[in-house]
Amino acid sequence: MSYINDAFARMNLHQISNFLLGIEDDTNNILPYQDTLRKGCDPIYKRLDILCPDETERNKAAAELSQALDAYEYVYMELGMKTGARLIHQLLLTDDRPYPKASGQ
């Protein structure tokens, strides 16, 4: 059964996440979480610096952006948890294979 071991060896959380999110596989571009966040945030903060040269306005705009992103994070986190729970339910409780009879029956 080495094909089963081979299948497990190819499993990769990053690839599964990309597949579920519809992101092209970027296996060669895996960064630590902190670097991923910095890489994702730098462009918007540079844009805010240009659009809002006044520090007070820039901080206000960043806070409003963070509030909007928090709303998305909350909704999609909850949807992800519900999706995971449904998958677990399906995996554990909806098995259509017949179970062997217990001994003594």
C-alpha positions as CSV (number, residue, x, y, z in Angstrom):
1,M,0.0,0.0,0.0
2,S,2.8,2.4,-0.8
3,Y,0.4,4.5,-2.9
4,I,-1.4,5.4,0.2
5,N,1.8,6.5,1.9
6,D,2.7,8.4,-1.3
7,A,-0.7,10.2,-1.2
8,F,-0.2,11.3,2.4
9,A,3.4,12.4,1.6
10,R,2.0,14.8,-1.0
11,M,-0.6,16.3,1.3
12,N,0.2,19.9,2.1
13,L,-1.9,22.4,4.1
14,H,-0.7,25.3,2.1
15,Q,-1.7,23.6,-1.2
16,I,-5.1,22.7,0.2
17,S,-5.7,26.2,1.4
18,N,-4.8,27.6,-2.0
19,F,-7.1,25.2,-3.7
20,L,-10.0,26.0,-1.5
21,L,-9.4,29.7,-1.9
22,G,-9.0,29.4,-5.6
23,I,-5.4,30.7,-5.5
24,E,-2.8,29.6,-8.0
25,D,-0.3,27.2,-6.3
26,D,2.7,29.3,-5.2
27,T,4.5,26.5,-3.4
28,N,7.9,28.1,-4.2
29,N,6.7,31.4,-2.5
30,I,5.8,30.2,1.0
31,L,6.7,32.8,3.6
32,P,6.4,32.9,7.4
33,Y,3.1,34.4,8.5
34,Q,4.7,37.7,9.7
35,D,6.4,38.2,6.3
36,T,3.1,37.3,4.5
37,L,1.3,39.9,6.5
38,R,4.0,42.6,5.9
39,K,4.0,41.8,2.1
40,G,0.3,42.1,2.0
41,C,0.0,45.3,4.1
42,D,2.9,47.4,2.7
43,P,1.2,48.5,-0.5
44,I,-1.9,49.8,1.3
45,Y,0.1,51.7,3.9
46,K,2.3,53.2,1.1
47,R,-1.0,54.3,-0.6
48,L,-2.3,55.8,2.6
49,D,0.9,57.7,3.0
50,I,0.4,59.2,-0.4
51,L,-3.4,59.9,-0.1
52,C,-3.2,61.2,3.5
53,P,0.0,63.1,4.1
54,D,-1.5,64.4,7.4
55,E,-0.7,61.8,10.1
56,T,-4.0,62.2,11.9
57,E,-6.0,61.6,8.7
58,R,-3.8,58.7,7.7
59,N,-4.4,57.1,11.1
60,K,-8.1,57.7,10.8
61,A,-8.2,56.1,7.3
62,A,-6.1,53.1,8.5
63,A,-8.5,52.6,11.5
64,E,-11.5,52.7,9.1
65,L,-9.8,50.2,6.8
66,S,-9.0,48.0,9.8
67,Q,-12.6,48.1,10.9
68,A,-13.8,47.0,7.4
69,L,-11.2,44.2,7.3
70,D,-12.2,43.1,10.8
71,A,-15.8,42.7,9.5
72,Y,-14.6,40.5,6.6
73,E,-12.4,38.5,8.9
74,Y,-15.2,37.8,11.3
75,V,-17.7,36.7,8.6
76,Y,-15.2,34.5,6.7
77,M,-13.8,33.0,9.9
78,E,-17.3,32.0,11.0
79,L,-18.1,30.7,7.5
80,G,-14.9,28.7,7.6
81,M,-15.7,27.2,11.0
82,K,-19.2,26.2,9.8
83,T,-17.7,24.7,6.6
84,G,-15.2,22.7,8.7
85,A,-17.9,21.5,11.0
86,R,-20.0,20.4,8.1
87,L,-17.0,18.5,6.6
88,I,-16.3,16.8,9.9
89,H,-20.0,15.9,10.2
90,Q,-19.9,14.4,6.7
91,L,-16.7,12.5,7.4
92,L,-17.8,11.1,10.7
93,L,-21.5,10.6,10.5
94,T,-22.5,10.0,6.9
95,D,-20.6,6.9,6.0
96,D,-22.5,4.8,3.5
97,R,-20.2,1.7,3.9
98,P,-21.8,-1.2,5.8
99,Y,-20.3,-1.7,9.3
100,P,-19.2,-5.2,10.4
101,K,-21.5,-6.8,12.9
102,A,-20.2,-6.9,16.4
103,S,-19.2,-10.3,17.7
104,G,-22.0,-12.1,19.6
105,Q,-24.8,-10.8,17.4
